[in-house]
Amino acid sequence: MRQSLLLIMLMTMACSSPDSRNVKEDEAAILDTEAAFALMAQEEGIAAAFFHYAADSGVISRGGRLIKGGEAIRDYYLENLRPGTTLQWTPDYVYVSGDLGYTWGKYTLAIPDSTATTRESTGIFHTVWKRQPDGSWRYVWD
């Protein structure tokens, strides 16, 4: 009886554990999405990229407040960034579990001032990604 129970428990755990191949594929998909997101921010602008890669429930925290939804996020950036501002980032880590994943890494924000001097600030970002019904990944928190 004990052996049967142990065997059933082991089989259940084996069946319910995530397929490591799928996890690796999902990690690669998130990293690819992150790279495309960063490239779009460089080529088309920060506002356009944050709008495009936001899930419907996407949220950012800026200036002590939450900005919710892609359109509000785009509008925030359009209203609050100086022309010529650039943002670059690269993830150092990715983790996926089911339909959620997250990345973190370093970013550099370059802001030109009125004298054409560019000030750079650096920091750490953390993004939470959610798989969408079409299989793509969009951020829900940045």
N, C-alpha and C positions, 0 to 999 in steps of 0.2 A: 504494500500500500504506500509506504513512504517513498519507495523508488518510483512508483507510478506518479505520485504527486510531484516529486522532484523533476521527473521527465516532462510532465505537463508544464511546470513552471519554466523550465529551460526553453521549451519549444515556444511558449508564449512570449518570453523575453526576446528570443531570436526573431520571431515574426514581427514584433513591435519595434525593434530597433531600426533606426533610419539606415537606409542603404547608403553606405559611404560614397559610392560612386555618384549618387544623386546629390549628396551634400557637396561634393567637390564640383559637380556641374553647376549647382546653385551658387556656390561661392564664386566660381568663374564668371557666371552671368552677372552677379552683383558687381564684381570688379570691372567687367566690361561696361556695365551701365554707368558706374562711377566715372570711368575714364571718358565715356561719351558725354556725360554731364559736365565734367571739367572742361573738355574741349569746346563744347557748345558755349560755356561761359566765356571762354577766350574769344571765340569767333563771332558769336551773335550777341553777347552781352550777358551780364549776370541775371538781369530781370527775366530775359527770355528763357534762360536755362532753368532757373528756379521754377518758373511757371510750367515749363514743359515736363520736368521730371517730378513734379508734385503729384501725389495721389489726391483723389478728391478730398480726402480727410487730412491732407498735408498741413503741417504746422511748423512754423519757425518761431524761435524766441529771440527777439531783438529789442534792445533798449528797455528791458524790464517788462515787456508785454508780449503776448502771444498773437501772432498773425496767422489766421486760419484760412486755408483754401488757396488754390493756385492763383486766382485773380488778385486776391488781396496781397499775396506774397509778391507777385509781379509789380503791383501798384506801389507797395512799400519800397521796393528797390528803385523803381523809376522816380519816386519822390525824394528818396534819401541818399542816393549815390551821386557824387560829383561826376560829370562827364570825364571819361578817361580812366575811371577806377577799374582795376583789374583784380581778379581773385584766382589764385592757383592753389590746388590741393592735390594730395596724393594719399590714398589710404595705406596705412601700415598694417592693418589687421582687418579681417573679415570673419564673421561668424554667421551661420545659418542654422535655423531650426524650424522645419516646416515651411510655412509661408512668411516667416519673418526672418530678418537678418539685420546685422548692423556692421558698420565700418567705423574706424577711427583712424586718424592720422594727423598730419601737419598741414597748415594752410599759410599762405602769405597774401595779405590784402595790401594793395598799392593804391594810394589815394593822392592824386595831384592837388596841390593847393593853388591859391590865386597867383603865386609867384612862379608857377610851373615847376616847383620843387615837389618831388614825389616822396611821400612819407610811407614807409612800410611798417606794417604790424604783422606779427606772426602769432600763431597759437595752435591749439589742438581742436579738431572738429570731431563730432560724433553724429552719425546719421543712422536712422532706423529705416529699413527698407521693408516693403510689403509686396508680396507677389500679387499681381492683379489677375482678374479673371482671364485675361488674354495670355497670361504667362509672363508678361513683362514685370519688371521691378520698378517701383516708384517709391520715393521717400514719403514717410508719414511724420517724420521728426527730423529737424536739422537745427 
